[in-house]
Amino acid sequence: MDLETLKCASKIVTGTKQTSKAIAGNLARHVFIARDAEERIASPVIAACQEKQIPITYVETMEELGKACKIKVRAAMAAILPDE
């Protein structure tokens, strides 16, 4: 899955806390993680995604991920949620 899919998604969450909550609540359909995110932050999320078999797409930079999420700050990760 590419960033265009994230840009066009109707429901997303951004940031480590919100993405982690979405994974724990079985709401995340696809997770995007920036390659330059700190390993101590990304590792538990990667492990949770692998455990729940949630696909992960890696994005080169947090700045690029933040822009794709239409926010003015960098983002370490984001998740696409199901349309309700």
Secondary structure, DSSP 8 states (H G I E B T S, - for coil): --HHHHHH-SSEEESHHHHHHHHHTT--SEEEEETTS-HHHHHHHHHHHHHHT--EEEES-HHHHHHHTT-SS--SEEEE----
